[in-house]
Amino acid sequence: MLAETRYEHIVLNDSRVPVISGTTMKVIELVLAQAAYGWSPEELRAQFPYLTLGQIYSALAYYWDHREELDSNIENRLEKVNRIHHETPAPPLVTRLRKKGLI
């Protein structure tokens, strides 16, 4: 079940994560793409042609109005990825390449 928000194109999924309505794209996914590549809303539209400019601007507005909460969520996700990366042993190929000084 989706919960509506006061943002026309943003709904909260069952986990209370904001997503762009009619899609499976999370608001933070769009924001991270913008941050990573420096894309304008128009460029985001070109990269994600299934989104309308209205959906994009609504997602960006939602982010800026909830920035602290979403940035905290992003930080928690990065910490989890880093923890898993450090806890997972390197594959044998990577180990062999490191021993040869190739990486």
N, C-alpha and C positions, 0 to 999 in steps of 0.2 A: 504494500500500500504506500502511495506517495502522499506526502503532506505538502500542501501549498504554502508558498511564502508570499510576502508582499511584493516580490519581484516577479513580474509577469512571466518570465521564461525559466524560473528557477523553482525546483521542487526539492524536498528532502526525501531521500529514499528510506527504506526500513531501518537502516543504520544511522539515520539522521544526518547523512552526508548530502550536501547540496550538489544536485546534478542539473544539467540543462534539460528542461522538459522535452519529451519526445526523443531523447537520446540516452545513451549510457555514459556520456562524457561528464566527468566530475568537474566542478568549477576549478578545483586546484590543478587539474590536468591542463586546462586552458591557460591558467595563470602561469604555470610552470613553463609551458611552451612559449608564452610571451616573454617571460623573464630570460629563458635560455637563449632565445634567438633575437630578442628585441623587436618582435613583430608588432606592427600597428594593428588596430582592429580590422582594417581592410586586408592586411596581409594574413591575419588569422583566418579571415573569411576565405581567402584564396587557398590556404593550406587545409582548411576544414570546410569544404564546399557544401557539406550537408547542414552546416549551421547558417542561420541568418545573422545579419548584422545586429538585429534586435536581440537575438539570443546572446551574442558575444558581448554587446554592451551591458546587457542585464547581468551576465556572469561577472564581468569586470566590476560593475557597480556593487554587486553582492560581495565580491572579494574586498573591495575598499571599505565597505561598511562593516565587514567582519574580519578585517585584516589580522588582528592579534590572534584570534581563535584559529584562523586558517594557517597563519604562519607557524603557530605552535604545532598544528597537525602535520605540516610539511616537515618541520624539524624532527618530530617524533618518528616519522617515516624514514627520514635520512639516517637517524640514529639506529633504527632497526636494520636497515640495509647494511650499514657499516658494521654492526655487531655480527650479522650473519656472514658478511664477507670475511671478517677476521676469524670466525669460528669454523669456517669451511676450509678444509685442507685444499691446497693447490692440486689441480689435476696432474697426473704423471707427465704429460707433455710439457706443461709449464715448468715443472721441477727440472726436467731434463734440459730445457732451453736455458734456464737460469744457471745450471751447472756449467753449461758451455759458454756462458756470458753473452748469450744472444738476446736476452731481455733483462 
